[in-house]
Amino acid sequence: MDLILLLLLLFFVAVMYSTVGHGGASGYLAVMSLLSINPDIMRSSALILNLIVSGIAFYGFRKAGYFSSKIFIPLAVTSIPSAFIGAGLPAETDLYKFILGIILIFAALKVSGLFDKMKLNFKVEFSLINAMITGTVLGFVSGLIGIGGGIILSPLLLFLGWCEIKQTAGVSALFIFVNSASGLFRLSLDGLNISSEMTYMTAAVFTGGLIGSQWGSKYANNKALRISLSLVLFIASLKLIFV
């Protein structure tokens, strides 16, 4: 029963995140936290699932014409080595849970659609320096926490006015993929510690990623499902921070 619940939740997360060009690592971490999975295997397991879904999402949005190499390249150049460094740092258990909890609160707000309603009256001009600094910071956080960084990059790109929403999805998907790969490679040097149910988990997110990426690149998102996912993330964040 626990395995079935795990797979259903992972599938749901993969569908919802891939609709907006994300790999879903923060969601997978939330699910594993809620089901009390060993924290030692959460980071590497989430990165593997992230690779699969972000790759599928990138393919879908890139095929539909929603990608900008001009935005992506300077972000990736600095984020990849930063993710490698971050993944190599040991995460003290309480600090790791607290940081992850904060990230998941941010993720819950993002997925709920709250940021989509915010109207900003400024636009920051795109520059290589700004993009490279952004990539450095997000890459380091990605490697340290075990996420791809897209949950932070997407609203940032929209706030700064560097991308339209679907182009943001395409850029974020590949950004997540390369950072997840970099972080996972660093973790593999010390030996990967992943869930024994990884084969089933992979199948669940692969299927969800296919559905979500097609849905997100061609059809409107379902607001009710986004709100449901945001609640899962928010509950998990409170569990990590206060329990």
N, C-alpha and C positions, 0 to 999 in steps of 0.2 A: 504493500500500500504506500509506504514512504517513497519507494522508487517511482511509482506511477505519479504521485503528486509532484515529485521533483521534476520529472520529464514534462509533465503538463505545464508547470510553471516556467520551465526553461523555454519550452516551445512558445508560450505566450509572450515572454520577454523578447525572444528572437524576432517574432512577428512585429511587435510594436517598435522595437529599436531599429530594425532594418528599414521600416517605412520612412525614417528620417535620416538614413545613412549612417546609423550607428551600429557598433558590433554587439553592444549589450552587456559589456563586462560589469558595469556598476549594478545592473539588474541581476546578473548571474550571482554576483557577490551577495546581493540582498537575499536572493532565494536560498543560497547555501547557508547564509547566516540564520535565516528564519528556521531552517531545518536542522540547525545545530551541527553542521558539517565541520570537521576539524579545520581550524583556521590555517594550519600548516599546508593544506593542499588547495586552499581557495585561490591564491594568487595565480599559480601556474595553471590550474584548471580553467579559471576565468579567461586567461590570456589565450589558451588554445581555442576555446569556444568563440572568443572575440575575433580571432584570425579568420575562422570559418565564415562567420556572419558578415563581418566587415568586407571580406573579399567578395562575397555574393552581392552585398549592397553596392559596392563600388561598381561592379560589372553592370548592374541594373541601371544605376544613375548615369554612368559613363555612356552606356549604349543609347540612353535617351537624350544625350547631349548636355548633361548637367555636370560639367567639370571644368576647372581652370588650372592649368599647369603653372600659370604665372603666380597664382596664390599658393599653390601646393608646394612647389619646389623650395622656396626659402624657408617655409615652415618645417619641411621634412629634413633639410640639410642640418639643422641644429637640433631638432627633436630626436632624431635617431640615436646619436651618441649620448644625448642627455638621458634618454630612456634606458640605455645600456648601463649608464652610471647609477641611475636611481634603482634599477632592479638589483644591482649588486650590493646595495646597502641593507644591512639587517634591520628588520622592522620590529621594534620592541612591542610586545603584544598589546598592552593598554594604549600606547600611542597609535599603533596601527589601527586599532578598532575605533579610536576617537576620530582620527583623520578620515577614515573610511565613512564613518557616520556623517561627518560634515559634508563630504562629497555626495553622499546619497540624499541628503536634504536638498542640495542644489539640484541633483538629478530629478528628484520628485517635482520640484517647482518647474523645471524645464519640460519634463514630460507632460505635466498637467496642462500645458499650453499657456501658462501665466505670462511668460515672456513674449509670446506671440501677440499679446494685446498691448504690450508696452510700446509707446511711441516716443522715440528720442529725437531731439531737435538738433543734433550735431552729427557730423560725419568726419571720421578721421581718415586723412588721405593715406592710401596704401604706400608703404615704402619697404625696401628690402631690410633695413635695419629694424623697423618695428616688427616685421614678420619673423625675422630671425630671433629676436628677443622673445617673442611670443612662443615660438617653437621650442626654444631652450627651456623655458619655464614649464610648459605643458608636457614636454617630453620627460623631464625629470619627475614630475608628479605622476605621470603615467607609469613609469618604471617602478617607482617606489610603492605605489598603491596596488598596481596590477590591473590598470585599465588602459584604454587606448587614448584617452584624453579628449575624445570627441564630445563628451557630455559638457565640457567646458568650452571647447573650441567653437561649437556650433552657435551658441548664443553670442559669443564674442564676435564672430565674423558678422553676424547680423547687426549687433550693436554698433560696430565700427563702420558698417556700411560697405564692407569689402565684397560681399556676395549677396545674391538673391537667395531665397530660401532653398530652392531645389539645387542650386549650384553649391550652396553650403553643404548639402547632404553629400554630394559627390566628392567634394574636397575632404570633408570630415571622414568619409568612409576609408579613403586611401591613407589618410593621416593615421587613423586608428590602426589600420592593417600594418603599416611599417613600424609604428611604435610598439605594437603588440609583438611583432616578430623580433624586434630588437630586445625588448624586455625578456621575452621567452628564451632567446638565445643566451642571454646572460644567466638566467636561472638554470639553464641546462648545463652550464659549465660546472655547477655544483651538484648536479643530479636533480632531475625533475621529480617532484612529489605530487602526483595527480590522483584524482578519484578513481577507484576501482570500477566505477560505473561509466567511465569516460566514453566507451563505445556507444552506449545508449544515449548519453548526453549529447554526443556529437550528432547522432541521427536526429534527435529532437530539434536542435538549433539549426541544423542544415535545412530541414523541412520548413521550419518557421522563417528562416532567412529568405528562402526562395519565395515564399508567399508574401512576406512583408515587403521585400524589395520591389516586386512587381506591383503590389498594391500602392506603395508609396510613390513610385515614379510615374504612375499612370492614373491613380484615383485619389479621391479625398480621404483623409484620415478619419477614423472613427473616434469622436471626442470621448464617448463613454469609456472605451477601452483605454485611452490615454489616462483618464482620471483614475481608473481602476489600478493601472500600473503605478501611477504616482503614489497611491495609497500604500501599495506593497513596499515601495522604496522608502516612504516616510516611516512606516512601522519598523522596518529593518534598521533604519538609521537611529531611531530611539532605542532599539534593543542594543545596538552596538555602543552607543554613547553612555547609556545609563545602567545597563545590566552588567 
